[in-house]
Amino acid sequence: MEIIVIDPTYDHPNRDREKFIEDLKNYVLGLSNDVQLNDTDIGRAASLPGVLLIIGGLFFLGDKINKNLEAWTSLAKKFKMFLVKIGREFGGYRIDETGATLLAIERILNLEQGSISSIEKICGNILTIYPLMVRELDGLNKKPDALYVQIFKVNENSVYIFGIKSKGLIEIEYKINTADWMGF
């Protein structure tokens, strides 16, 4: 999973970059101990420095959600709190498709009030808004501005459709009840 946090110390000589990096490391430890931090710049016309977090050690992310529903729901809640903390403390950030999936799961948990027996991600697409034209970049570095469109089947009787911006905002949310065949 990748997250870019905009460097709040850039162009602010009174802010301590070492403290920013240390605080960022401490916040991400709630998600994983396997974290790599790299400097990046995601500015289109002018410089916009940030820190790219590459978070590993989330072994179940390759599994289907239902295979390890408890781990996914636990991580989704932790991830949402992590984003709240870094947003409040540092300002801007960008998430990748995995982060968007975690936000969608967290939202489904809130809407379904804990009565979830199954969640299946049945479709996902990434709409890149402004790709950066820098050859040596890849991943979230190259496409920091995107809309993640994701569709989930929940409890075999509902379908949720989400559009999540890479800045962590759910812009599109729609639920379809599929339990009533005649009404569908």
Number of C-alpha atoms within 10 A of each C-alpha: 17 21 25 27 24 23 22 18 17 15 10 10 8 8 12 12 15 10 11 16 14 10 14 20 16 12 16 19 13 13 19 13 14 12 17 13 16 11 13 19 19 24 12 12 7 8 11 15 19 24 21 23 22 15 18 15 12 15 7 13 15 7 11 13 18 14 13 12 18 11 14 22 17 13 21 23 16 17 19 16 14 18 24 13 14 18 16 10 13 16 14 17 20 24 26 25 23 14 22 26 22 20 24 25 22 20 18 19 17 11 11 11 9 9 11 13 10 15 22 18 18 11 11 15 12 17 13 14 13 12 15 18 10 11 7 7 14 10 10 23 23 18 21 24 21 22 25 27 22 22 22 22 19 21 16 14 13 15 20 19 18 23 23 25 24 26 21 22 12 18 12 14 15 10 16 12 14 16 13 9 8 6 7 8
